[in-house]
């Protein structure tokens, strides 16, 4: 087994999800468009768990609610991995690239403790 192919790696999950879909002949339904729509639907289900909660309540979920959120997060991850697989995107490499972009867009010394959009930081200094 390759180091990145362990069951708890993204590659291991990608392979297992691809096999799951293939065994059920679901590849025909797993277009990037359909998977993207499913991902958004699952993200909306996640949001429902936090709707109307205070900031404090959202960070201190009861065990049953936390488990429901956990499974919604799993659904989101599953669809994200499937979309990336269908588009041949290396999610880890893409995340590393995006972090580097964000480090340049949001230098710690300039943005520390502020929550603005990148385009707003120059305006905030005026």
N, C-alpha and C positions, 0 to 999 in steps of 0.2 A: 504494500500500500504506500503510495506517495505521501510525503509529509502534509501536503495541502489537500489530500483526499480522505482525511480522517472523517468519521461521521459527523463531528461537530465543526467542521470547516465549511466555508462557503462552497468550496468545490464539492465536498461530500454531499452537502444539501442539494446543490445543483444537479448532481448525478442522480440522487434519489428521487428528486422531483421530476426529472426528465423521464426516469423509468416509470414512475407512478403514472404520468400522463400517457406514455407510450403503451403501457399495459392496458389502459382503458380506451385507447384510440381517441384521446382528447387533443392530440397535437393539432388536429384540424380546427379546433376551436381556440387554440392558444396563439392567436395572432397578437402582435404587439398592441394593436388597438384594443382588442377584447381584454387582454391582460391589464392594460392601463386603466380601462374602465372598471374592472374588478378591483384593482388596487385602490382607486378613488372611493369606491363603495365601501371597502373595508376601512379606509381612513375615516370616512364619515361615521361608521359604526364605532370607531375608537372615540371620536369626538363626543358622541352621545353619552359616553360614560362620564365625561367631565363637564357636560353642559350644566350650568347653574351652580357648580361647586365654587367655593372660594379658592384662592390660591393655596391656603393652608389645607383645606379639605382634599384638594387634588393631590397633595403630596402625602396624605395619610389615609389611603384607601383601606377599607375593611378587607379582610382576607378573601372573601367571596368575590368582591368587586375587583380586587387586584388580580385574581385568577381570570376573571372575564376579560380584563384589559390585557393580560398576558397572552390570551388566545387571540385577541384582535391584533396584537402586535405580531404574533406568529403568522396570521393570515396576510398581513401587510408584507412581511419579509418573504413569504412564499411567493406572492405575486411579483414582488420586486426581483427576486432571483429568476423567476420564469421569464420575465420581460428581458432581463439582461441576457439570459441564455439564448432566447430567440433572436436577439440583436447582436450576439457575440460581443458583449460588453463585459470586461473584467471589472467587476464592482469595486474590488479592493484598489486596483490601479486608478480607477475613476475617482474614488474617494480621496486617495492621496493627491491626485491632481487638483481636485477641488479645494482641499485643505490648503495647498500651496497658493492657489489663487486667492483664497480668503485671507491668508496671512499677509499677502501683498495689499489687498483691498482694505483690510482692517488692521493696520499696525497697532500692536498692543499699547504703545505709548500714546497714541492719538485717540484711541477709542475706549480705553479702559473705563468701565463703569457706565458707559453710555450705550443706549440701544437705539441707534438711528440707522437708516438705510445708508449704504456706502456713499451715495450721491449727496447726502445731507451733511456729511462731516465738514466739508469746506464751508458750508453755510453757517454751521453752528459756531465756527471760529470767528465769524465776523461780528 
